[in-house]
Amino acid sequence: ILQSIAETLNNDAVPTCVLYLSSLGPVILTAITAYLAWKQHQQNQQLQKDIANREYANMLRQNMLDIYNAHFEALHLIKPASDNVPDLFSSVNSFMPWAQALENAHAAIIKANNQARLMIADDDLLTATSKCQNTLGELLSHVSDYIQKGLPMTVIHNAWNTIFAKYGIPYNDYYTLSLNLPAKEEFWKLCENRHTQEIQKRMKAFIETLDGEQFDIHFKKYIQIPHL
């Protein structure tokens, strides 16, 4: 074969095998180019899917974080007040803004929980958020009922009458009252009643729905960032 090729080259002729290879070259190059283009297309599609999945995961994480924060903003409003409910309801300037903030917190949780129900199908999480919403609704109902009946104003007025008669502190003089510890403690006791006790009970119940890891655990799988 080599001798035949040599003789053909000596005669300035192109071997048949070289002609075959020459004719197959463009076909092979076209096939390689097509394969590389297909491979690049596949990689681009996978990259687009990865980007879309990452954007969705980030959006879901942010939305779930907003839902989580709505509940804990309510907790930060209620937990400090639960330590001394009679003090909270001893002044119009304290309980009226607080009651309005409580109503706003309840509306925010309703909105957050509606969003959660539309976004995910997680029975455990939705059960936990619904329990929280219902407990907060019961608290708001008791607070609103107590205020709308005008009972805090009557209680405060009677308490000031007692404090003035016993300590001589003028009505609505909270600064002087704050300087007299026995008078202040007695004033708080006078502002306490079955309504404030029930409100405090509802506060504690709401706090328990968000206590420790029992509530957090439902959100961690949506909020935590996976390790790279």
SULHUPE-V619224 format. One record per residue. N is the residue number from 0. SS is DSSP state (H for helix, E for strand, L for the rest). OMEGA is omega in radians with two decimals (NA if undefined). D_CENTER is the distance of its C-alpha to the mean C-alpha in Angstrom with 1 decimal. Layout:
BEGIN
{{N | SS | OMEGA | D_CENTER} {N | SS | OMEGA | D_CENTER}}
END
This chain:
BEGIN
{{0 | L | 3.13 | 80.3} {1 | H | 3.12 | 80.1} {2 | H | 3.14 | 83.8} {3 | H | 3.13 | 83.1} {4 | H | -3.14 | 80.3} {5 | H | 3.13 | 82.5} {6 | H | 3.13 | 85.3} {7 | H | 3.12 | 83.0} {8 | H | 3.11 | 81.6} {9 | H | 3.13 | 85.2} {10 | L | 3.14 | 86.0} {11 | L | 3.08 | 83.0} {12 | L | -3.14 | 81.3} {13 | L | 3.13 | 77.6} {14 | L | 3.14 | 77.1} {15 | H | -3.12 | 75.7} {16 | H | 3.11 | 72.8} {17 | H | 3.08 | 71.8} {18 | H | 3.12 | 71.9} {19 | H | -3.13 | 69.6} {20 | H | 3.13 | 67.2} {21 | H | 3.14 | 67.3} {22 | H | 3.14 | 66.6} {23 | H | -3.09 | 63.6} {24 | H | 3.13 | 62.1} {25 | H | 3.13 | 60.4} {26 | H | 3.14 | 59.1} {27 | H | 3.13 | 57.6} {28 | H | 3.11 | 56.0} {29 | H | 3.14 | 54.6} {30 | H | 3.12 | 53.2} {31 | H | 3.12 | 51.6} {32 | H | 3.13 | 50.2} {33 | H | 3.13 | 48.8} {34 | H | 3.13 | 47.2} {35 | H | 3.11 | 45.6} {36 | H | 3.11 | 44.3} {37 | H | 3.13 | 42.9} {38 | H | 3.11 | 41.3} {39 | H | 3.11 | 39.7} {40 | H | 3.11 | 38.4} {41 | H | 3.13 | 36.9} {42 | H | 3.12 | 35.2} {43 | H | 3.11 | 33.9} {44 | H | 3.13 | 32.5} {45 | H | 3.12 | 30.7} {46 | H | 3.12 | 29.4} {47 | H | 3.09 | 28.1} {48 | H | 3.13 | 26.4} {49 | H | 3.13 | 24.8} {50 | H | 3.14 | 23.6} {51 | H | 3.13 | 22.2} {52 | H | 3.14 | 20.4} {53 | H | 3.10 | 19.0} {54 | H | 3.11 | 17.9} {55 | H | 3.13 | 16.2} {56 | H | 3.12 | 14.6} {57 | H | 3.11 | 13.3} {58 | H | 3.12 | 12.1} {59 | H | -3.14 | 10.4} {60 | H | -3.13 | 8.8} {61 | H | 3.13 | 7.6} {62 | H | 3.12 | 6.6} {63 | H | 3.08 | 4.6} {64 | H | 3.09 | 3.1} {65 | H | 3.12 | 3.3} {66 | H | 3.12 | 2.9} {67 | H | -3.11 | 2.3} {68 | H | 3.12 | 3.9} {69 | H | 3.13 | 5.8} {70 | H | -3.08 | 7.1} {71 | H | 2.97 | 8.2} {72 | H | 3.05 | 9.7} {73 | H | 3.11 | 11.7} {74 | H | 3.14 | 12.6} {75 | H | 3.08 | 13.9} {76 | H | -2.99 | 15.9} {77 | H | -3.02 | 17.4} {78 | H | 3.11 | 18.2} {79 | H | -3.10 | 20.7} {80 | H | -3.08 | 22.4} {81 | H | -3.12 | 22.9} {82 | L | -3.13 | 25.4} {83 | L | -3.12 | 27.9} {84 | H | 3.10 | 27.4} {85 | H | 3.09 | 31.1} {86 | H | 3.12 | 30.6} {87 | H | -3.09 | 27.7} {88 | L | 3.11 | 30.0} {89 | L | -3.13 | 33.1} {90 | L | 3.09 | 32.6} {91 | H | -3.11 | 31.8} {92 | H | 3.11 | 30.3} {93 | H | -3.02 | 27.7} {94 | H | -3.13 | 26.8} {95 | H | 3.07 | 26.8} {96 | H | -3.14 | 24.1} {97 | H | 3.13 | 22.0} {98 | H | 3.10 | 22.5} {99 | H | 3.09 | 21.4} {100 | H | 3.10 | 18.2} {101 | H | 3.11 | 17.6} {102 | H | 3.10 | 18.3} {103 | H | 3.13 | 15.9} {104 | H | 3.12 | 13.0} {105 | H | 3.11 | 14.2} {106 | H | 3.13 | 14.4} {107 | H | 3.13 | 10.8} {108 | H | 3.07 | 9.7} {109 | H | 3.12 | 12.4} {110 | H | -3.12 | 11.4} {111 | H | -3.11 | 7.8} {112 | H | 3.03 | 9.7} {113 | H | 3.09 | 12.5} {114 | H | 3.14 | 10.6} {115 | H | -3.13 | 9.5} {116 | H | 3.14 | 13.2} {117 | H | -3.03 | 14.5} {118 | H | -2.97 | 12.8} {119 | L | 3.04 | 13.4} {120 | L | -3.09 | 16.2} {121 | L | -3.03 | 14.8} {122 | H | -3.11 | 16.7} {123 | H | 3.14 | 15.6} {124 | H | -3.11 | 11.8} {125 | H | 3.07 | 12.7} {126 | H | 3.14 | 15.2} {127 | H | -3.13 | 13.0} {128 | H | 3.11 | 10.7} {129 | H | 3.10 | 14.0} {130 | H | 3.11 | 15.6} {131 | H | -3.14 | 13.2} {132 | H | -3.13 | 13.7} {133 | H | 3.14 | 17.4} {134 | H | 3.10 | 17.9} {135 | H | 3.10 | 16.4} {136 | H | 3.10 | 18.7} {137 | H | 3.09 | 21.6} {138 | H | -3.14 | 21.1} {139 | H | 3.14 | 21.0} {140 | H | 3.14 | 24.1} {141 | H | 3.13 | 26.0} {142 | H | -3.13 | 25.3} {143 | H | -3.14 | 26.3} {144 | H | -3.14 | 29.3} {145 | H | -3.10 | 30.5} {146 | H | -3.06 | 30.3} {147 | H | 3.08 | 31.7} {148 | L | 3.13 | 34.7} {149 | L | -3.07 | 35.5} {150 | H | -3.14 | 35.7} {151 | H | -3.13 | 34.0} {152 | H | 3.11 | 36.7} {153 | H | 3.14 | 39.4} {154 | H | -3.13 | 38.3} {155 | H | 3.14 | 37.9} {156 | H | 3.13 | 41.3} {157 | H | 3.12 | 43.0} {158 | H | 3.13 | 41.4} {159 | H | 3.08 | 42.8} {160 | H | 3.13 | 46.2} {161 | H | -3.11 | 46.4} {162 | H | 3.12 | 45.2} {163 | H | -3.12 | 47.7} {164 | H | -3.06 | 50.5} {165 | H | -3.04 | 49.9} {166 | H | 3.13 | 48.8} {167 | L | 3.13 | 49.9} {168 | L | -3.09 | 46.5} {169 | L | 3.14 | 46.3} {170 | L | 3.07 | 43.9} {171 | L | 3.10 | 40.5} {172 | L | -3.07 | 41.4} {173 | H | 3.14 | 38.2} {174 | H | 3.11 | 39.2} {175 | H | 3.11 | 42.4} {176 | H | -3.10 | 40.7} {177 | H | -3.14 | 38.2} {178 | H | -3.12 | 41.3} {179 | L | -3.02 | 42.9} {180 | H | 3.11 | 40.9} {181 | H | 3.13 | 43.0} {182 | H | -3.13 | 42.8} {183 | H | -3.13 | 39.0} {184 | H | 3.11 | 38.4} {185 | H | 3.12 | 40.8} {186 | H | 3.10 | 39.1} {187 | H | 3.14 | 35.8} {188 | H | 3.13 | 37.7} {189 | H | 3.14 | 39.2} {190 | H | 3.13 | 35.8} {191 | L | 3.12 | 34.7} {192 | L | -3.08 | 35.4} {193 | H | 3.13 | 34.3} {194 | H | 3.12 | 31.7} {195 | H | 3.10 | 30.0} {196 | H | 3.11 | 30.3} {197 | H | 3.10 | 28.6} {198 | H | 3.11 | 25.7} {199 | H | 3.11 | 25.4} {200 | H | 3.13 | 25.4} {201 | H | 3.07 | 22.6} {202 | H | -3.13 | 20.6} {203 | H | 3.14 | 21.3} {204 | H | 3.11 | 20.3} {205 | H | -3.14 | 16.8} {206 | H | -3.13 | 16.4} {207 | H | 3.13 | 17.7} {208 | H | -3.13 | 15.0} {209 | L | -3.02 | 12.5} {210 | L | 2.99 | 15.4} {211 | L | -3.05 | 15.7} {212 | H | -3.03 | 14.8} {213 | H | 3.11 | 15.0} {214 | H | -3.08 | 11.4} {215 | H | -3.01 | 10.1} {216 | H | -3.13 | 12.5} {217 | H | -3.08 | 11.0} {218 | H | -3.01 | 8.1} {219 | H | -3.09 | 10.5} {220 | H | 3.11 | 12.5} {221 | H | -3.00 | 10.1} {222 | H | -3.08 | 8.7} {223 | L | 3.13 | 12.1} {224 | L | -3.11 | 14.7} {225 | L | 3.11 | 18.0} {226 | L | 3.13 | 21.1} {227 | L | NA | 23.6}}
END
